[in-house]
Amino acid sequence: MFNLKTFSQKSPQQRFLFILGLVMFGFYFVLGISLIIWADMPVTIERKYRMMLGGLLIVYAVIRFTRVIKQDDDSKN
């Protein structure tokens, strides 16, 4: 899945885009979790809509993560 040797063999642009993809995955995942957990949000959104939006963001983060990892696997071949 992730091999440090192939990571060091990538061009700086590929490494930057890979790391940026991981950072964006983390951002969407944390945002989704915070929407679900945070009870006293400064923005007024009904609880069920916050749960749906948080779940949607987590699903989107997982999709992004699988695309980044798949892209890394494709570059090996």
C-alpha positions as CSV (number, residue, x, y, z in Angstrom):
1,M,0.0,0.0,0.0
2,F,2.6,2.6,1.1
3,N,6.2,2.1,0.5
4,L,8.7,4.6,1.7
5,K,11.2,3.6,-1.0
6,T,8.8,4.5,-3.8
7,F,7.9,7.7,-2.0
8,S,11.5,8.9,-2.0
9,Q,11.8,8.0,-5.7
10,K,8.9,10.4,-6.7
11,S,9.5,13.8,-8.2
12,P,9.1,16.7,-5.8
13,Q,5.8,17.7,-7.5
14,Q,4.4,14.2,-7.1
15,R,5.5,14.1,-3.4
16,F,3.9,17.5,-2.8
17,L,0.6,16.5,-4.4
18,F,0.6,13.2,-2.4
19,I,1.1,15.1,0.9
20,L,-1.4,17.7,-0.1
21,G,-3.9,14.9,-0.8
22,L,-3.3,13.4,2.7
23,V,-3.7,16.9,4.3
24,M,-7.0,17.5,2.6
25,F,-8.2,14.0,3.6
26,G,-7.3,14.9,7.2
27,F,-9.1,18.3,6.9
28,Y,-12.3,16.8,5.6
29,F,-12.3,14.0,8.1
30,V,-11.7,16.3,11.1
31,L,-14.3,18.7,9.8
32,G,-16.8,15.9,9.6
33,I,-16.0,14.6,13.0
34,S,-16.2,18.1,14.5
35,L,-19.6,18.7,13.0
36,I,-20.9,15.5,14.5
37,I,-19.4,16.0,18.0
38,W,-19.5,19.7,18.6
39,A,-22.7,20.5,20.5
40,D,-22.5,24.3,20.8
41,M,-21.5,25.3,17.3
42,P,-21.6,29.1,16.5
43,V,-23.6,28.3,13.4
44,T,-27.1,27.2,14.0
45,I,-27.9,24.0,12.1
46,E,-30.3,21.4,13.2
47,R,-28.7,18.3,14.8
48,K,-29.9,15.9,12.1
49,Y,-28.5,18.1,9.3
50,R,-25.2,18.4,11.1
51,M,-25.0,14.7,11.4
52,M,-25.8,14.2,7.7
53,L,-23.3,16.8,6.6
54,G,-20.6,15.4,8.9
55,G,-21.3,11.9,7.6
56,L,-21.1,13.2,4.0
57,L,-17.8,14.9,4.7
58,I,-16.4,11.7,6.3
59,V,-17.5,9.6,3.3
60,Y,-15.9,12.2,0.9
61,A,-12.7,12.1,2.9
62,V,-12.6,8.3,2.6
63,I,-13.2,8.6,-1.1
64,R,-10.3,11.1,-1.5
65,F,-8.0,8.9,0.6
66,T,-8.7,5.8,-1.6
67,R,-8.1,7.9,-4.7
68,V,-4.7,9.2,-3.3
69,I,-3.6,5.7,-2.3
70,K,-4.8,4.2,-5.7
71,Q,-2.9,6.9,-7.5
72,D,0.2,6.0,-5.5
73,D,-0.3,2.3,-6.4
74,D,-0.8,3.2,-10.1
75,S,2.5,5.2,-10.2
76,K,4.4,2.1,-9.2
77,N,3.4,0.1,-12.3
